[in-house]
Amino acid sequence: MRSTCDTFFSKCYDALIWGDYLYKVL
């Protein structure tokens, strides 16, 4: 997931945070 947004880190930063959060919660 991180590698996918690596190129668009600035735009996917929030998505990464929420993605990691949901991944840990679920």
PQR file with spaces between the fields and no chain letter, atoms N, CA, C, O and H, PARSE charges and radii, in Angstrom:
ATOM       1  N    MET     1       0.835   -1.205    0.000 -0.4000 1.5000
ATOM       2  CA   MET     1       0.000    0.000    0.000 -0.0000 2.0000
ATOM       3  C    MET     1       0.870    1.256    0.000  0.5500 1.7000
ATOM       4  O    MET     1       0.630    2.209   -0.742 -0.5500 1.4000
ATOM       5  N    ARG     2       1.879    1.222    0.851 -0.4000 1.5000
ATOM       6  CA   ARG     2       2.780    2.371    0.903 -0.0000 2.0000
ATOM       7  C    ARG     2       3.506    2.559   -0.433  0.5500 1.7000
ATOM       8  O    ARG     2       3.633    3.676   -0.935 -0.5500 1.4000
ATOM       9  H    ARG     2       2.075    0.448    1.453  0.4000 1.0000
ATOM      10  N    SER     3       3.978    1.446   -0.991 -0.4000 1.5000
ATOM      11  CA   SER     3       4.708    1.513   -2.257 -0.0000 2.0000
ATOM      12  C    SER     3       3.815    2.038   -3.373  0.5500 1.7000
ATOM      13  O    SER     3       4.289    2.711   -4.289 -0.5500 1.4000
ATOM      14  H    SER     3       3.876    0.539   -0.583  0.4000 1.0000
ATOM      15  N    THR     4       2.520    1.731   -3.297 -0.4000 1.5000
ATOM      16  CA   THR     4       1.578    2.166   -4.328 -0.0000 2.0000
ATOM      17  C    THR     4       1.418    3.674   -4.303  0.5500 1.7000
ATOM      18  O    THR     4       1.302    4.303   -5.355 -0.5500 1.4000
ATOM      19  H    THR     4       2.134    1.184   -2.553  0.4000 1.0000
ATOM      20  N    CYS     5       1.412    4.264   -3.108 -0.4000 1.5000
ATOM      21  CA   CYS     5       1.228    5.707   -2.975 -0.0000 2.0000
ATOM      22  C    CYS     5       2.561    6.439   -2.867  0.5500 1.7000
ATOM      23  O    CYS     5       2.596    7.650   -2.648 -0.5500 1.4000
ATOM      24  H    CYS     5       1.507    3.753   -2.254  0.4000 1.0000
ATOM      25  N    ASP     6       3.649    5.706   -3.021 -0.4000 1.5000
ATOM      26  CA   ASP     6       4.972    6.303   -2.896 -0.0000 2.0000
ATOM      27  C    ASP     6       5.133    7.490   -3.829  0.5500 1.7000
ATOM      28  O    ASP     6       5.674    8.524   -3.435 -0.5500 1.4000
ATOM      29  H    ASP     6       3.621    4.722   -3.199  0.4000 1.0000
ATOM      30  N    THR     7       4.664    7.347   -5.071 -0.4000 1.5000
ATOM      31  CA   THR     7       4.822    8.412   -6.048 -0.0000 2.0000
ATOM      32  C    THR     7       3.901    9.583   -5.749  0.5500 1.7000
ATOM      33  O    THR     7       4.230   10.730   -6.053 -0.5500 1.4000
ATOM      34  H    THR     7       4.224    6.508   -5.391  0.4000 1.0000
ATOM      35  N    PHE     8       2.768    9.304   -5.163 -0.4000 1.5000
ATOM      36  CA   PHE     8       1.812   10.365   -4.836 -0.0000 2.0000
ATOM      37  C    PHE     8       1.695   10.512   -3.322  0.5500 1.7000
ATOM      38  O    PHE     8       0.601   10.674   -2.781 -0.5500 1.4000
ATOM      39  H    PHE     8       2.501    8.373   -4.915  0.4000 1.0000
ATOM      40  N    PHE     9       2.837   10.450   -2.657 -0.4000 1.5000
ATOM      41  CA   PHE     9       2.858   10.471   -1.196 -0.0000 2.0000
ATOM      42  C    PHE     9       2.122   11.687   -0.641  0.5500 1.7000
ATOM      43  O    PHE     9       1.371   11.583    0.328 -0.5500 1.4000
ATOM      44  H    PHE     9       3.725   10.318   -3.097  0.4000 1.0000
ATOM      45  N    SER    10       2.349   12.846   -1.271 -0.4000 1.5000
ATOM      46  CA   SER    10       1.726   14.079   -0.786 -0.0000 2.0000
ATOM      47  C    SER    10       0.207   13.997   -0.822  0.5500 1.7000
ATOM      48  O    SER    10      -0.472   14.569    0.030 -0.5500 1.4000
ATOM      49  H    SER    10       2.959   12.930   -2.059  0.4000 1.0000
ATOM      50  N    LYS    11      -0.328   13.277   -1.819 -0.4000 1.5000
ATOM      51  CA   LYS    11      -1.784   13.178   -1.951 -0.0000 2.0000
ATOM      52  C    LYS    11      -2.328   11.956   -1.238  0.5500 1.7000
ATOM      53  O    LYS    11      -3.500   11.927   -0.863 -0.5500 1.4000
ATOM      54  H    LYS    11       0.223   12.812   -2.512  0.4000 1.0000
ATOM      55  N    CYS    12      -1.492   10.949   -1.047 -0.4000 1.5000
ATOM      56  CA   CYS    12      -1.950    9.703   -0.430 -0.0000 2.0000
ATOM      57  C    CYS    12      -1.578    9.629    1.042  0.5500 1.7000
ATOM      58  O    CYS    12      -1.837    8.619    1.696 -0.5500 1.4000
ATOM      59  H    CYS    12      -0.540   10.973   -1.352  0.4000 1.0000
ATOM      60  N    TYR    13      -0.972   10.692    1.571 -0.4000 1.5000
ATOM      61  CA   TYR    13      -0.537   10.677    2.967 -0.0000 2.0000
ATOM      62  C    TYR    13      -1.693   10.349    3.903  0.5500 1.7000
ATOM      63  O    TYR    13      -1.590    9.452    4.740 -0.5500 1.4000
ATOM      64  H    TYR    13      -0.762   11.513    1.039  0.4000 1.0000
ATOM      65  N    ASP    14      -2.798   11.084    3.755 -0.4000 1.5000
ATOM      66  CA   ASP    14      -3.974   10.831    4.595 -0.0000 2.0000
ATOM      67  C    ASP    14      -4.506    9.429    4.358  0.5500 1.7000
ATOM      68  O    ASP    14      -4.898    8.741    5.300 -0.5500 1.4000
ATOM      69  H    ASP    14      -2.881   11.813    3.075  0.4000 1.0000
ATOM      70  N    ALA    15      -4.521    9.010    3.113 -0.4000 1.5000
ATOM      71  CA   ALA    15      -5.027    7.679    2.768 -0.0000 2.0000
ATOM      72  C    ALA    15      -4.167    6.612    3.442  0.5500 1.7000
ATOM      73  O    ALA    15      -4.680    5.593    3.902 -0.5500 1.4000
ATOM      74  H    ALA    15      -4.202    9.570    2.347  0.4000 1.0000
ATOM      75  N    LEU    16      -2.857    6.852    3.497 -0.4000 1.5000
ATOM      76  CA   LEU    16      -1.955    5.888    4.126 -0.0000 2.0000
ATOM      77  C    LEU    16      -2.232    5.796    5.619  0.5500 1.7000
ATOM      78  O    LEU    16      -2.279    4.704    6.186 -0.5500 1.4000
ATOM      79  H    LEU    16      -2.440    7.680    3.123  0.4000 1.0000
ATOM      80  N    ILE    17      -2.414    6.945    6.245 -0.4000 1.5000
ATOM      81  CA   ILE    17      -2.680    6.972    7.689 -0.0000 2.0000
ATOM      82  C    ILE    17      -3.968    6.229    8.001  0.5500 1.7000
ATOM      83  O    ILE    17      -3.992    5.372    8.885 -0.5500 1.4000
ATOM      84  H    ILE    17      -2.376    7.832    5.785  0.4000 1.0000
ATOM      85  N    TRP    18      -5.042    6.549    7.282 -0.4000 1.5000
ATOM      86  CA   TRP    18      -6.325    5.885    7.510 -0.0000 2.0000
ATOM      87  C    TRP    18      -6.236    4.418    7.139  0.5500 1.7000
ATOM      88  O    TRP    18      -6.826    3.574    7.813 -0.5500 1.4000
ATOM      89  H    TRP    18      -5.022    7.245    6.564  0.4000 1.0000
ATOM      90  N    GLY    19      -5.509    4.101    6.078 -0.4000 1.5000
ATOM      91  CA   GLY    19      -5.364    2.712    5.643 -0.0000 2.0000
ATOM      92  C    GLY    19      -4.666    1.880    6.713  0.5500 1.7000
ATOM      93  O    GLY    19      -5.113    0.780    7.039 -0.5500 1.4000
ATOM      94  H    GLY    19      -5.029    4.787    5.530  0.4000 1.0000
ATOM      95  N    ASP    20      -3.570    2.407    7.258 -0.4000 1.5000
ATOM      96  CA   ASP    20      -2.844    1.689    8.311 -0.0000 2.0000
ATOM      97  C    ASP    20      -3.714    1.567    9.556  0.5500 1.7000
ATOM      98  O    ASP    20      -3.721    0.526   10.213 -0.5500 1.4000
ATOM      99  H    ASP    20      -3.207    3.300    6.993  0.4000 1.0000
ATOM     100  N    TYR    21      -4.451    2.632    9.879 -0.4000 1.5000
ATOM     101  CA   TYR    21      -5.315    2.628   11.059 -0.0000 2.0000
ATOM     102  C    TYR    21      -6.394    1.566   10.932  0.5500 1.7000
ATOM     103  O    TYR    21      -6.587    0.754   11.836 -0.5500 1.4000
ATOM     104  H    TYR    21      -4.446    3.477    9.344  0.4000 1.0000
ATOM     105  N    LEU    22      -7.099    1.577    9.804 -0.4000 1.5000
ATOM     106  CA   LEU    22      -8.167    0.601    9.586 -0.0000 2.0000
ATOM     107  C    LEU    22      -7.596   -0.812    9.546  0.5500 1.7000
ATOM     108  O    LEU    22      -8.209   -1.750   10.056 -0.5500 1.4000
ATOM     109  H    LEU    22      -6.943    2.237    9.069  0.4000 1.0000
ATOM     110  N    TYR    23      -6.418   -0.961    8.938 -0.4000 1.5000
ATOM     111  CA   TYR    23      -5.793   -2.285    8.842 -0.0000 2.0000
ATOM     112  C    TYR    23      -5.496   -2.840   10.234  0.5500 1.7000
ATOM     113  O    TYR    23      -5.708   -4.024   10.494 -0.5500 1.4000
ATOM     114  H    TYR    23      -5.920   -0.199    8.523  0.4000 1.0000
ATOM     115  N    LYS    24      -5.011   -1.989   11.116 -0.4000 1.5000
ATOM     116  CA   LYS    24      -4.683   -2.427   12.478 -0.0000 2.0000
ATOM     117  C    LYS    24      -5.959   -2.701   13.265  0.5500 1.7000
ATOM     118  O    LYS    24      -6.021   -3.657   14.039 -0.5500 1.4000
ATOM     119  H    LYS    24      -4.839   -1.027   10.905  0.4000 1.0000
ATOM     120  N    VAL    25      -6.971   -1.870   13.071 -0.4000 1.5000
ATOM     121  CA   VAL    25      -8.235   -2.034   13.800 -0.0000 2.0000
ATOM     122  C    VAL    25      -8.951   -3.301   13.340  0.5500 1.7000
ATOM     123  O    VAL    25      -9.438   -4.076   14.163 -0.5500 1.4000
ATOM     124  H    VAL    25      -6.920   -1.094   12.442  0.4000 1.0000
ATOM     125  N    LEU    26      -9.015   -3.512   12.022 -0.4000 1.5000
ATOM     126  CA   LEU    26      -9.691   -4.687   11.495 -0.0000 2.0000
ATOM     127  C    LEU    26      -8.803   -5.908   11.677  0.5500 1.7000
ATOM     128  O    LEU    26      -9.188   -7.014   11.296 -0.5500 1.4000
ATOM     129  H    LEU    26      -8.620   -2.883   11.353  0.4000 1.0000
